[in-house]
Amino acid sequence: MYPESITKYLQSSATGNFFLLAGPCVIEGEAMAIDIAGKVAEITRKLNIPYVFKGSYRKANRSRLDSFTGIGDLKALEILHKVGQTFSIPVVTDIHTAEEAAIAAEYADILQIPAFLCRQTDLLVAAARTGRMVNIKKGQFLSPEAMRFAVEKVRDAGNPSVAITERGTTFGYQDLIVDYRGIPEMQRNGCPVILDVTHSLQQPNQSAGVTGGKPELIETVARAGIAVGVDGIFIETHQNPAVAKSDGANMLRLDKMETLLEHLTRLRMAVNEINRK
């Protein structure tokens, strides 16, 4: 998809529903990716939710050297592309260096800038120049107001198709909080704002070197985002988070996805009704 068609797709819900970015933290193999994408695609079609499959082809930001980083860049990128082709949905993946932008753009429809890298000018410009939509994660260390400069870098590089994702702000050493005031603040940039629910519930910097999380609060955080008026929701999901190779501690079990999305859709319709009055 071209950036303009991506934007139209994300706004295509006739009921005014939110859109969804969802998938595993990292591509572990073709079968798991196809299974997740297929089940979420079926649910989102039923609920009229525009769906983008998310999967990292490589995890560059790991606490320990022995942490799983991926199955190989090209292999994972080819799986991402196959998912998109199989289900006729866009796919999004992270990039970490300027050199990766053009490579990933051959396989993914949306390029995602990790939160810790959201101020890297060369990375933002390289992503923008691919012509793909650019989704910028807000740094855990940045105010919502400061994200306008990241958005401007993408636009000044000639790409108007950009989104911002809220993923929590550092609160002490081992916790994150979501400041919901930041959602309307970032929407003033004239671009979609997404709430990354599962990463906002991470507990980083654990003594074991493995990130913790509070998945029992996924629906709580997601409901609050919908109530505030967020444009999209980002959720990492896995068939069995306990054995996921990355970020399992904060993922949503795949079999809980349908109930969650049903609840969020009903809440979104109620919010829309209030806004019409």
N, C-alpha and C positions, 0 to 999 in steps of 0.2 A: 504494500500500500504506500501511496505517496503521503506526505505530511498532511495535505489538505483533506484527503479522504480519511485519514486516521482521525482527525479532528471531528469530521462529520460522523464517523462511526461512533465515537465516544459520546456524541450528543444524540444518537439515533433512537433512544428509547422513547416511544410514543407517549409513555406515561410520565415522562420526566424523571425516570429512575436514575440512580447513581450508576457509574460504571465500575468495573472490577478488574484489578490486576491480581492474579492469583496463580500459584504454582509452588513447586518445591524451592527450597533455598538454593540448591545447586542440582544440576543435572547429574543423576547417579547412573542413568542408563536409559535406553529407549523405552523399554516396557513400562517402567514406572512413570515416565513423562507422558506417554500416550494414555495411560490409564487415568492419571490425574486430569489431564486436559479434557479427555472425553467425558468424564463424569461431571466436571465443573461446567463444561460447555452445554451439556444436557440440562443441568439445573438452571443456568443463566438464560438459556433460550426459553424455558418455561416461565421464568420470572421477568422476562423482558429486560435483562441487564446486559449491556454491552460488555463483552469479555475479552481481556488481553491475557494470554498465557505468559507467566513470569518464570524464568529459570536462569540462574547464573551459569555461564559456561566455565567459569573459573572463579574460585574464591581467593582473592589476593590478601584480604585483611583477616588473618587468623592469629589467635593468641599464642599458639605454640607451633614450633617448626614441624611437629609430627601430625598436625591437623590435616584432615582431608581437604584438598584444594580442587579436585576435579578428575575427570576421566580422560582428559586431553582436549585441548581447545577445539581443534577441527571436528573431532567426533561429537563433542557436545553441541557445537554450533550447527552441525548437520542435523542433529536430533531436534533442536529448536526449530529449524526451518521445516522439517518434516511435520512437526506438530502443527505449525501454522498452515501448511498445505493440506493436511489431513482434515482439519476441522474448519478451515476457511476463517481463521481468526488471526489477529496480529499477535506478535510475540515481542517481549521486551527482555533485555539482558544488560548486565552491568559492563562497563568498560573502565579501565584503570589507568591507561596511558594514552597519549595522543596517537601513538602508532596503532593502537588497537581499534580506533574508531572506524577506519575504513574497512578493516577486516570484518568486524562484527556487523557493519552496515550491509554486508553482502547477504547476511542470514536473518537479521532481526529488523523489525519495523520501527521499534523505539529503542533508543540508546539511553541507558540510565547512568547517571553520575552518582557514585557513592557519596554518602554524607561527608565523610572525612576529606573528600576531594572536591567539594562543591565550589571552592574558591580557586581551583587550578585553572588559570586562564587558558593555557595551551590545550588542556583537555576539553574545556567547554567549547572553544573555538573549533577544534578538530571535529568534535561531535556535530556541531552546527553545520559545518561545511560538507558533511556527508549528505545533507538534505533529509535525513531521518528526523522524526520527532525526538526531542531531547527531554527526558524527565530528570530533574535535578532534585536529589534528596537534600533536605535542609540539614546543614551541619548541626550536630548536637551542641555545638558551642556558639551558634549564631542566633541572633534575634530574627523574628519573622521579617522585620523591616529591612534587614540587611540582605535578604534574598533578592531584592530588586536588582542588585548589581550583578548577580549571577544571571538573572533573566536577561538583563541588558546586554551582557556579553554574547549570549546566543543570538539575540535579535540583531545586534550590531554586526555580527558575522554573516548576516543575511538569511537567517532562518527564523521565521515568525512562529514556528510550531514548537512550543515549549510548555512544560508543566512543572509544578513544584510539588514535592512530597514532604509532608510533615512526618517525622519519625521519632519525636520525643527530644527533650532537652536534658543534658546531663544534670543530675541532681545528686551531689556527692560523688563518691567514687563508683558505686555499684548499683545505681538506679537511674531511671529516666522518668520524666513527667511530660505530659502533653499540656501545653498552654493553648486552650481552645480559642483564645482571643486571636491567636496567630492565623487561624484559618481565614476569617474575613479580611484580616490585614494583608495576607498574601494574595487573596483574590483581587485586591485592588491593582495588581499588576496586569490584570486582563488575561489571565491564563488559568487553566484548570488547576485546582488544588486537591491533592490526594492525601488521605490519611493512611499511613503505614501502621496498621493496628498491631501486628505481631512484633515488629522491631521496636515499637514503643514500649513493649512489655518485656524487653530484654533486661537482664541483670548482668552487665559486663564486668570485667576485671575480677572475676572470682579467683580465689586462691588456687583452685585446681587448674586454672588456665582454660577452662571450658565455660562459655557464657551460659548463665542461667536464664530463667524467665518465669512469667506468671500467666500461663495460657488460660487459666480459669477466669481471667479478666478480659478476654478477647471481646466478648459480646458487650461488656460494659463500656469499653473504650470505643468500639464501633458505633454503638447506639448514640453516644455523646457526639461523635463526629457527624452522624447523619442529622441529629437534632440541630447542630450548629449550621449545617448546610454545605458540608464538604461535597465536592464534585465527584470524587472517586474514592474507592476503598482498596487498600493493598493488603493482602493476606497471604502468608506463606502456609502451605498445607502439605500434608504427607499422609500416605496410607497408615503408617505407624511411626509417629514422631520419635518414639523411644529408640528406634534403630536408624533414624535419619543420620546422614553423615555430616550434616552441618545445621546448626541452629534448631535442633529438635526440641530444646527446652521451651521454646516460645511458639511453636507451630500449632496450628489447628488440625485436629484429626480430620481426615477427608470425609469420614462418615458423619461429621457434625456440620459440614458446610451447608447442606440444604436447609436445615432448620434455621441456622444463623441468617442466611440470605433471605429466607421467608420473613423472619422477624424484621430485618433491616428494611426490606421492601415495604412492609406494612407501615413502618415508622416513617419512611420517606413519603409515602402517599399522604400520611397525616400532616407532615410538615408542609408539603405542597398545598394542601387544603388550607392550612392556616395562612400561608403566604398569599393565597388568592383572596383572602377576606380583607 
